[in-house]
Amino acid sequence: MRLAKRKVLISHRRKDRRGIKYLTLLILLTSVGVVIAWFVLTIPYFCITRVEVKGEERLSKEVILKWAAIPRQSSIFRVNLKDVSERIILASKIKKAEVRRVFPSTLLILIQERSPFAYLRKGSRFWEIDEEGVVIGEAVEKQHLPLITGAGVSPDKAQRIEMGVKILANFQKSGLPLSRIDIINENYLVGYLEKGPRVYLRENHHLGYLSYLPLILQDAKRVDRRVKYLDLRFNQQVVVGYE
């Protein structure tokens, strides 16, 4: 009986010694890790000496660096790449942003700018929007882009602006680009073909009928009739109005 108790006691002591060894090893490894981390974060070799920007088109590098707000002379490991990307994307002119580390001391910012797809008009001022309906900013130099009227830049009109952009894109794909689309009326929208008549659409517009429009216009031209408007607000038919 005494021999059994002695064996159990010896076994517990061995386990305790192993536990102490493992704990000592863990503390040692943790200490080494802390020292290495401190060394890496403070060594001048990894301090940021250059920030490169790629993908900019209309924006300047200086503007993008201002949005990025990257602290200079700090270790590239101290910079939170996700936070920097999110700060850049907050600017309405930026569609995508990615930040990478280039060892030993460079940060690379890759961006994709939003490209103007159409204009919103508010009074005598024009605002650029992209193909997603995002307002980029006030236009500095006016280009040959379609115009969306009746919304201004009001946030509560965002859904109708997106709808207008979608219609403009579909008409472009069909080979019948619109010069303008008016979304002011809550019940319907009015598009104006660059070379042709008005087109009426509803919110649940039947864009599947777009393929018929070139044939209708060609047929009207063949018989020397001038089309005043095309109405796509009705199901399974295209209403044509002649002058």
SELO-361273 format. One record per residue: x, y, z of N, C-alpha, C, CB in turn; residue in one letter. Coordinates in steps of 0.05 Angstrom, whole numbers, padded with zeros to 5 digits, always signed. Glycine has a CB too. Example, Ala and Ser with C-alpha at 12.3 -4.5 7.8 and 13.67 -1.06 7.14 Angstrom:
+00264-00114+00156+00246-00090+00156+00264-00066+00156+00226-00089+00181A+00257-00045+00142+00273-00021+00143+00258+00001+00157+00282-00012+00114S
This chain:
+00017-00024+00000+00000+00000+00000+00017+00025+00000-00019+00000+00024M+00038+00025+00018+00056+00048+00019+00071+00051-00007+00075+00045+00043R+00079+00028-00019+00094+00028-00044+00077+00041-00066+00102+00000-00052L+00051+00035-00067+00033+00046-00087+00031+00076-00084+00006+00033-00086A+00028+00085-00059+00026+00114-00054+00051+00128-00062+00020+00120-00024K+00074+00115-00057+00100+00128-00064+00102+00131-00094+00123+00111-00053R+00093+00110-00109+00094+00111-00138+00077+00134-00149+00086+00085-00150K+00053+00137-00137+00035+00158-00146+00048+00186-00140+00008+00156-00131V+00060+00189-00117+00073+00214-00110+00096+00221-00129+00084+00213-00081L+00112+00201-00136+00134+00205-00155+00123+00213-00182+00151+00179-00157I+00101+00200-00190+00089+00206-00216+00079+00235-00217+00065+00187-00222S+00066+00245-00195+00057+00272-00194+00080+00292-00195+00040+00277-00169H+00102+00285-00182+00125+00303-00182+00137+00306-00209+00146+00293-00162R+00138+00283-00224+00148+00284-00251+00131+00301-00269+00150+00255-00263R+00105+00298-00266+00086+00315-00282+00089+00344-00275+00057+00306-00277K+00093+00350-00249+00097+00378-00242+00123+00390-00254+00099+00381-00211D+00144+00373-00254+00169+00382-00266+00166+00387-00296+00192+00362-00261R+00151+00369-00310+00146+00373-00338+00130+00398-00343+00131+00349-00350R+00110+00403-00326+00094+00427-00329+00110+00452-00325+00071+00427-00309G+00129+00452-00306+00146+00475-00302+00164+00479-00326+00163+00471-00276I+00174+00457-00337+00192+00460-00361+00176+00472-00384+00203+00432-00368K+00152+00462-00389+00136+00472-00411+00129+00502-00407+00109+00456-00414Y+00122+00509-00382+00116+00537-00376+00140+00555-00380+00105+00540-00347L+00163+00545-00371+00188+00560-00375+00194+00564-00405+00212+00546-00361T+00190+00542-00420+00195+00544-00449+00176+00564-00462+00193+00516-00462L+00151+00563-00454+00131+00581-00465+00138+00610-00459+00103+00574-00454L+00146+00615-00434+00153+00643-00427+00178+00652-00443+00160+00644-00396I+00197+00633-00447+00221+00640-00462+00214+00647-00491+00241+00617-00461L+00197+00630-00503+00190+00634-00531+00174+00660-00534+00173+00611-00542L+00156+00666-00515+00141+00691-00516+00159+00715-00514+00120+00691-00493T+00178+00713-00496+00197+00735-00492+00214+00740-00518+00216+00729-00469S+00222+00717-00530+00237+00720-00555+00220+00733-00577+00248+00692-00565V+00194+00724-00578+00176+00735-00598+00172+00765-00594+00149+00721-00597G+00169+00774-00569+00166+00802-00563+00190+00818-00571+00160+00806-00533V+00214+00807-00565+00239+00821-00572+00241+00823-00603+00263+00805-00561V+00235+00801-00617+00236+00802-00646+00216+00822-00658+00231+00774-00658I+00191+00822-00647+00171+00841-00657+00180+00869-00652+00144+00835-00643A+00190+00875-00628+00200+00902-00622+00222+00910-00640+00210+00903-00592W+00240+00891-00646+00263+00896-00664+00253+00903-00692+00282+00872-00665F+00234+00887-00702+00224+00891-00729+00209+00917-00732+00205+00867-00737V+00193+00924-00711+00177+00948-00712+00193+00974-00708+00155+00947-00691L+00217+00972-00698+00233+00996-00692+00258+00999-00709+00241+00996-00663T+00266+00977-00722+00290+00979-00739+00286+00998-00762+00298+00951-00749I+00304+01016-00768+00301+01035-00790+00299+01022-00817+00325+01054-00790P+00308+00997-00820+00308+00983-00845+00279+00981-00856+00320+00956-00843Y+00260+00978-00838+00232+00975-00847+00215+01000-00844+00219+00953-00830F+00228+01023-00839+00213+01048-00838+00205+01057-00866+00231+01070-00824C+00181+01068-00868+00171+01076-00894+00187+01099-00906+00141+01084-00892I+00198+01094-00929+00214+01116-00942+00201+01124-00969+00242+01106-00948T+00181+01108-00978+00169+01115-01004+00141+01103-01005+00186+01105-01028R+00122+01119-01016+00095+01110-01021+00089+01114-01051+00074+01125-01003V+00083+01092-01065+00078+01094-01093+00047+01091-01098+00093+01071-01109E+00038+01105-01119+00010+01104-01126+00008+01096-01156-00004+01132-01122V-00009+01076-01161-00013+01067-01189-00043+01066-01194+00000+01040-01193K-00051+01072-01219-00079+01071-01227-00092+01098-01229-00094+01054-01209G-00079+01119-01220-00091+01145-01221-00093+01155-01250-00076+01166-01203E-00115+01168-01257-00119+01179-01283-00124+01209-01282-00142+01164-01297E-00147+01216-01270-00154+01245-01269-00144+01257-01242-00184+01248-01271R-00140+01240-01222-00131+01250-01196-00101+01251-01195-00142+01232-01174L-00091+01269-01178-00062+01271-01174-00053+01252-01151-00054+01300-01168S-00028+01245-01152-00016+01228-01131-00018+01242-01104+00013+01222-01137K-00015+01269-01103-00015+01284-01078-00042+01282-01065-00008+01313-01084E-00064+01284-01081-00091+01282-01070-00096+01255-01057-00112+01288-01092V-00087+01234-01071-00091+01206-01061-00075+01202-01035-00083+01186-01082I-00051+01212-01034-00035+01209-01010-00047+01224-00987-00006+01220-01015L-00060+01247-00992-00073+01262-00971-00096+01246-00960-00084+01289-00982K-00112+01233-00977-00134+01216-00968-00124+01192-00952-00151+01206-00992W-00101+01181-00961-00090+01157-00948-00080+01163-00920-00067+01145-00965A-00069+01187-00916-00059+01195-00889-00041+01175-00876-00083+01201-00871A-00020+01167-00891-00001+01147-00881+00021+01161-00865+00011+01131-00905I+00025+01153-00840+00046+01166-00824+00074+01158-00835+00044+01157-00795P+00090+01178-00841+00117+01173-00851+00136+01166-00828+00128+01198-00866R+00158+01153-00836+00179+01146-00817+00169+01126-00796+00190+01170-00804Q+00147+01112-00802+00139+01090-00784+00143+01064-00798+00109+01094-00775S+00144+01042-00784+00149+01016-00796+00125+01008-00814+00153+00995-00774S+00132+00995-00836+00111+00986-00854+00093+00965-00840+00122+00974-00880I+00103+00953-00819+00086+00933-00804+00066+00947-00786+00104+00915-00789F+00071+00972-00779+00053+00986-00761+00028+00998-00776+00067+01009-00747R+00030+00999-00803+00009+01011-00819-00013+00990-00823+00020+01021-00846V-00038+00996-00817-00060+00979-00821-00070+00983-00850-00084+00984-00801N-00063+00964-00868-00069+00967-00896-00099+00970-00902-00058+00943-00912L-00115+00955-00887-00144+00957-00891-00155+00985-00884-00159+00936-00874K-00145+00996-00862-00154+01023-00854-00147+01044-00875-00142+01031-00827D-00123+01041-00886-00114+01060-00907-00132+01058-00932-00084+01055-00915V-00138+01033-00940-00155+01029-00963-00183+01041-00959-00158+00999-00969S-00193+01037-00935-00220+01047-00929-00221+01077-00928-00230+01036-00902E-00199+01090-00919-00198+01119-00919-00198+01130-00948-00173+01129-00905R-00185+01116-00966-00184+01125-00994-00211+01121-01007-00162+01109-01009I-00224+01098-01002-00249+01092-01015-00272+01111-01005-00257+01063-01009I-00268+01124-00982-00288+01143-00973-00292+01166-00993-00280+01154-00946L-00271+01171-01008-00274+01192-01029-00292+01182-01051-00246+01200-01040A-00311+01197-01059-00331+01188-01080-00318+01184-01107-00353+01209-01082S-00294+01195-01111-00281+01192-01137-00267+01165-01140-00261+01214-01141K-00264+01150-01118-00250+01124-01119-00269+01101-01118-00230+01123-01095I-00266+01082-01137-00283+01058-01137-00270+01036-01122-00287+01050-01166K-00244+01031-01125-00230+01010-01111-00203+01020-01102-00228+00984-01129K-00194+01009-01080-00167+01016-01070-00155+00992-01055-00168+01041-01051A-00130+00987-01060-00115+00966-01047-00087+00976-01039-00113+00940-01065E-00078+00969-01016-00052+00977-01006-00035+00952-01001-00054+00995-00981V-00011+00952-01011+00007+00930-01008+00034+00939-00996+00012+00915-01034R+00047+00920-00982+00074+00925-00972+00094+00915-00993+00079+00911-00945R+00114+00931-00999+00136+00923-01017+00161+00926-01000+00137+00941-01043V+00172+00904-00992+00195+00904-00974+00220+00915-00988+00201+00876-00964F+00237+00930-00973+00235+00932-00944+00220+00957-00933+00262+00932-00932P+00216+00977-00950+00207+01003-00938+00188+01018-00956+00231+01020-00932S+00172+01004-00973+00154+01018-00992+00126+01008-00988+00164+01013-01021T+00107+01027-00991+00079+01020-00992+00068+01026-01020+00062+01035-00970L+00053+01008-01031+00042+01011-01058+00011+01014-01056+00050+00987-01077L+00001+01036-01067-00028+01041-01067-00038+01036-01096-00035+01069-01057I-00056+01017-01099-00069+01012-01125-00097+01022-01124-00067+00981-01132L-00105+01039-01143-00132+01050-01143-00145+01046-01170-00131+01080-01135I-00172+01047-01169-00188+01049-01193-00207+01072-01189-00203+01022-01199Q-00204+01092-01206-00222+01115-01204-00249+01110-01216-00209+01140-01218E-00269+01124-01207-00295+01123-01219-00295+01140-01244-00317+01133-01199R-00305+01129-01266-00306+01143-01292-00333+01155-01296-00298+01124-01315S-00335+01180-01305-00361+01192-01310-00375+01178-01333-00358+01222-01317P-00400+01171-01328-00417+01157-01348-00439+01176-01358-00430+01132-01336F-00448+01194-01341-00470+01212-01348-00468+01236-01330-00498+01198-01346A-00486+01256-01335-00487+01280-01319-00514+01282-01306-00481+01305-01336Y-00514+01293-01281-00538+01303-01268-00538+01333-01270-00540+01293-01238L-00561+01345-01275-00562+01374-01277-00578+01385-01254-00573+01382-01304R-00567+01405-01241-00581+01420-01221-00577+01450-01227-00571+01413-01192K-00598+01462-01237-00596+01490-01246-00577+01491-01270-00586+01508-01223G-00557+01508-01267-00537+01511-01289-00512+01494-01283-00530+01540-01292S-00512+01478-01263-00489+01462-01255-00493+01433-01263-00483+01465-01225R-00470+01420-01269-00471+01392-01278-00454+01375-01259-00462+01389-01307F-00464+01352-01252-00450+01334-01234-00445+01307-01248-00466+01329-01208W-00421+01297-01246-00414+01271-01258-00424+01248-01241-00383+01269-01262E-00434+01227-01254-00441+01202-01241-00429+01179-01257-00472+01199-01238I-00423+01157-01243-00412+01134-01257-00433+01114-01265-00390+01121-01240D-00425+01091-01275-00444+01071-01286-00459+01058-01263-00429+01050-01302E-00452+01063-01238-00467+01052-01215-00486+01072-01204-00448+01042-01194E-00486+01096-01215-00504+01118-01205-00492+01133-01182-00530+01106-01196G-00466+01129-01176-00452+01144-01155-00444+01171-01164-00428+01128-01144V-00451+01192-01149-00443+01219-01156-00413+01222-01150-00460+01240-01140V-00398+01228-01171-00369+01231-01169-00362+01259-01159-00355+01226-01196I-00374+01279-01170-00368+01307-01163-00377+01326-01185-00338+01310-01157G-00375+01351-01180-00383+01371-01200-00364+01370-01224-00384+01399-01187E-00376+01372-01247-00360+01371-01272-00344+01396-01276-00379+01366-01296A-00319+01392-01282-00301+01415-01288-00301+01421-01317-00272+01409-01278V-00296+01400-01333-00297+01403-01362-00319+01385-01373-00270+01396-01376E-00339+01396-01387-00361+01381-01396-00353+01364-01421-00385+01399-01404K-00360+01338-01420-00355+01320-01441-00381+01313-01456-00341+01294-01431Q-00379+01297-01477-00403+01288-01491-00414+01264-01477-00396+01282-01522H-00430+01268-01457-00442+01247-01441-00472+01252-01439-00430+01245-01413L-00488+01231-01436-00517+01234-01433-00524+01249-01407-00531+01207-01434P-00547+01260-01407-00556+01277-01385-00580+01265-01371-00562+01306-01394L-00580+01265-01345-00603+01256-01329-00615+01281-01316-00596+01234-01307I-00640+01287-01322-00653+01311-01311-00676+01303-01292-00662+01329-01333T-00683+01322-01275-00706+01318-01257-00699+01307-01230-00725+01301-01271G-00673+01305-01224-00666+01293-01198-00647+01311-01182-00654+01266-01202A-00632+01327-01195-00611+01342-01181-00591+01323-01170-00623+01360-01159G-00581+01328-01146-00562+01310-01133-00574+01301-01106-00534+01322-01129V-00600+01301-01104-00614+01295-01079-00611+01265-01072-00643+01302-01080S-00602+01258-01047-00599+01230-01039-00625+01214-01041-00588+01228-01011P-00648+01227-01037-00673+01212-01038-00681+01204-01066-00695+01228-01025D-00666+01213-01086-00671+01206-01114-00651+01185-01124-00669+01231-01132K-00636+01173-01105-00615+01155-01113-00625+01131-01129-00600+01145-01089A-00648+01120-01121-00659+01096-01134-00667+01103-01163-00683+01085-01119Q-00680+01126-01167-00688+01134-01194-00664+01141-01211-00708+01157-01193R-00643+01152-01199-00619+01158-01214-00606+01132-01224-00599+01174-01196I-00605+01112-01206-00594+01086-01214-00611+01074-01237-00594+01067-01190E-00637+01078-01235-00654+01068-01257-00648+01082-01283-00684+01072-01249M-00645+01109-01281-00638+01124-01305-00612+01115-01318-00637+01153-01299G-00592+01110-01301-00566+01100-01310-00569+01073-01324-00546+01098-01287V-00585+01055-01312-00589+01029-01324-00602+01031-01352-00607+01012-01306K-00621+01049-01354-00635+01053-01380-00615+01064-01401-00659+01072-01377I-00599+01084-01393-00579+01095-01411-00560+01074-01421-00563+01118-01397L-00551+01056-01403-00532+01035-01410-00545+01016-01430-00523+01020-01386A-00570+01008-01425-00584+00989-01443-00589+01001-01471-00611+00981-01431N-00595+01026-01472-00599+01039-01498-00573+01041-01513-00612+01067-01495F-00551+01046-01499-00525+01047-01512-00518+01020-01524-00503+01055-01492Q-00523+00998-01509-00517+00971-01518-00534+00964-01543-00522+00951-01496K-00558+00975-01544-00576+00969-01567-00568+00985-01592-00605+00975-01559S-00549+01004-01590-00542+01020-01613-00559+01044-01617-00542+01003-01637G-00576+01050-01597-00593+01074-01598-00588+01091-01573-00624+01066-01599L-00565+01105-01572-00558+01120-01548-00577+01143-01543-00530+01131-01550P-00583+01148-01518-00600+01170-01510-00582+01194-01504-00618+01163-01485L-00591+01218-01511-00576+01242-01504-00585+01252-01477-00580+01264-01525S-00610+01245-01469-00621+01254-01444-00643+01236-01434-00631+01283-01446R-00646+01233-01408-00669+01219-01397-00679+01236-01373-00661+01190-01387I-00705+01240-01373-00718+01256-01353-00732+01238-01333-00739+01276-01366D-00725+01240-01307-00737+01222-01287-00754+01237-01267-00714+01207-01273I-00762+01261-01273-00776+01278-01254-00804+01267-01248-00779+01306-01265I-00817+01255-01268-00844+01244-01264-00843+01217-01249-00859+01241-01291N-00859+01215-01228-00859+01190-01212-00871+01166-01226-00873+01196-01186E-00887+01171-01246-00902+01150-01260-00888+01139-01284-00929+01159-01267N-00871+01155-01297-00858+01145-01321-00832+01162-01325-00876+01147-01346Y-00815+01152-01343-00791+01166-01351-00791+01172-01381-00766+01148-01343L-00777+01192-01389-00777+01200-01417-00748+01201-01426-00791+01227-01421V-00741+01185-01446-00715+01186-01458-00715+01200-01485-00703+01157-01461G-00693+01213-01492-00691+01227-01517-00668+01215-01533-00687+01258-01512Y-00675+01202-01555-00654+01191-01572-00636+01212-01584-00667+01173-01594L-00611+01207-01587-00593+01226-01599-00601+01234-01627-00564+01215-01600E-00610+01214-01642-00620+01219-01669-00647+01205-01672-00600+01210-01691K-00667+01218-01661-00693+01205-01662-00713+01216-01643-00690+01175-01658G-00735+01202-01639-00758+01212-01623-00754+01208-01593-00783+01199-01632P-00775+01216-01578-00776+01211-01549-00784+01181-01545-00796+01229-01535R-00776+01171-01521-00783+01144-01514-00794+01144-01486-00758+01124-01516V-00818+01134-01482-00831+01134-01456-00827+01106-01443-00862+01140-01458Y-00821+01106-01417-00816+01081-01403-00829+01083-01375-00786+01074-01401L-00836+01060-01364-00845+01059-01336-00822+01049-01319-00870+01040-01333R-00827+01050-01292-00807+01040-01274-00800+01011-01279-00817+01044-01245E-00821+00995-01285-00816+00967-01292-00815+00965-01323-00838+00948-01281N-00796+00981-01334-00795+00985-01363-00790+00958-01377-00773+01005-01370H-00800+00956-01401-00798+00932-01417-00774+00935-01436-00824+00925-01433H-00750+00934-01426-00726+00938-01442-00722+00916-01462-00702+00941-01424L-00736+00894-01459-00733+00873-01479-00743+00881-01506-00749+00848-01469G-00759+00902-01507-00770+00911-01533-00751+00930-01547-00796+00926-01528Y-00728+00936-01536-00709+00954-01549-00700+00944-01576-00685+00958-01531L-00699+00917-01578-00689+00906-01604-00708+00912-01627-00686+00876-01601S-00733+00919-01620-00753+00925-01642-00750+00954-01652-00781+00921-01632Y-00738+00972-01635-00738+01000-01642-00723+01006-01668-00726+01016-01620L-00699+00995-01673-00686+01001-01699-00703+00993-01723-00660+00987-01700P-00717+00970-01721-00734+00962-01743-00758+00981-01747-00745+00933-01738L-00769+00991-01725-00792+01009-01727-00782+01035-01740-00804+01015-01699I-00759+01045-01731-00749+01070-01742-00741+01067-01772-00725+01080-01726L-00729+01045-01779-00722+01040-01807-00747+01038-01825-00706+01014-01809Q-00768+01025-01814-00792+01022-01830-00806+01049-01834-00812+01003-01816D-00805+01066-01813-00817+01093-01815-00802+01110-01836-00817+01107-01788A-00775+01107-01836-00759+01122-01855-00764+01112-01883-00729+01119-01848K-00769+01086-01886-00773+01075-01913-00799+01086-01926-00775+01045-01911R-00819+01090-01909-00845+01100-01919-00847+01131-01916-00869+01087-01905V-00825+01143-01908-00823+01172-01906-00843+01183-01885-00828+01185-01933D-00843+01170-01862-00859+01179-01840-00841+01186-01816-00881+01158-01831R-00847+01208-01802-00830+01217-01780-00843+01208-01754-00828+01248-01781R-00827+01193-01738-00836+01183-01712-00833+01205-01691-00821+01157-01704V-00855+01210-01677-00855+01231-01656-00847+01219-01629-00882+01244-01654K-00857+01195-01623-00849+01182-01598-00853+01152-01600-00866+01193-01575Y-00839+01138-01582-00842+01109-01579-00849+01104-01550-00815+01094-01587L-00869+01087-01545-00879+01083-01518-00875+01054-01510-00908+01091-01515D-00857+01049-01490-00852+01022-01481-00865+01016-01454-00822+01017-01479L-00885+01031-01447-00898+01028-01421-00918+01005-01420-00911+01053-01412R-00923+00993-01442-00944+00973-01443-00933+00945-01448-00965+00979-01465F-00946+00925-01437-00936+00898-01440-00943+00886-01468-00948+00880-01418N-00923+00873-01480-00926+00859-01505-00933+00877-01529-00948+00838-01502Q-00926+00902-01527-00930+00920-01550-00913+00945-01548-00960+00927-01553Q-00907+00956-01571-00893+00982-01572-00912+01001-01587-00865+00980-01587V-00919+01022-01573-00937+01042-01585-00920+01063-01599-00955+01056-01563V-00927+01068-01624-00912+01087-01641-00930+01111-01647-00902+01074-01667V-00920+01135-01642-00935+01159-01649-00921+01174-01672-00937+01178-01624G-00936+01180-01692-00925+01194-01716-00933+01223-01716-00934+01180-01742Y-00917+01239-01729-00923+01268-01732-00944+01271-01754-00898+01285-01738E
